[in-house]
Amino acid sequence: MKSLKDGDFIGIVACSNKLQLRNREKIHELEEFINCLGLKIKYGNNIYEEECCYEEPREKAQGLMNLFIDKRVKVIFDISGGDLANGVLDFLDFNLIKDNPKIFCGYSDLTVIINPLNTKAKIETYYYQIRNLVGEYKEQQQTEFMRTFFQGYDDLINFKYNWIQGDKIQGEVIGGNLRCFLKLSGTKYMPSFDNKVLFLESLGGDDKKITTYLTQYKQIGAFEKISGIILGSFSELEDKNYYPKVEEILLNIIEDKKIPIIKTAYLGHRQNSKAISIGKSINLFKETFYEK
């Protein structure tokens, strides 16, 4: 994924909920690290919610579009999450983005933007949060970021996993946050499930909420069409030891032993999370990256 070099600009934008001011110190730390890499930052919009009045979706979209059309910007990172990202979709010019391609990274609520950017604008997108660079596992995250974005290694996109059923997963990855991806259901922005690998993770949600969301995926026909499932971290469910586990909930709902499923702790909202490409084909086999 090598795409950055000394002197390049990266774009930073907040298309979902803006950050609260208590995050300012961490963002300053992130800015310092990025500058130490020889990179420069261009912001697409004000990222703090108290800095100005309510920002309309059209304004957020324009901020993102400005980053895409700026030839100096090589990679765009969204640092937000929450609930508001889908409001931006109707104001994006996907043809113009396609003519000005660059990597876009975001997580959580940005699921609703990452998937359409890949399917409609055909650009490279990753489910990844750049704020992990100054999180609990910052040393490892920073090393993997530099090796991946500057040297072309795959450190940031290689993750360990366990097999739940099956022994091979192949296909293009779609999905992201369990709740947020469902916001695309019934819209022109939802990608096709046909022969795709469905990636799902969640920050919040007890066993009942997770069951409800997974049931909706079944009811919209997702599990009848996909070629495999990647389960990331389900933070609340796992941290509070709710039962049953997400893999048990899923198996009970799909009732299909033919769908290959893996579970990983390295994709999701946790600060040790890596990146997964949305839209690229993935090939996983039981003998590789198996973790007991």
Secondary structure, DSSP 4 states (H G I P E B T S, - for coil): -----TT-EEEEE--SBPBPGGGHHHHHHHHHHHHHTT-EEEESS--BTTSSSPPPHHHHHHHHHHHHH-TTEEEEEE--BSS-GGGGGGG--HHHHHHS--EEEE-GGGHHHHHHHHHHH---EEE--GGGGGSTTHHHHHHHHHHHHTT---GGG---BEEEE-SEEEEEEEEEEHHHHGGGTTSTTPPP-TTPEEEEEESS--HHHHHHHHHHHHHTTHHHH-SEEEEEEEHHHHHTT-SS-HHHHHHHHH--TTS-EEE-SSSSSSTT---EEESSEEEEETTSSB--
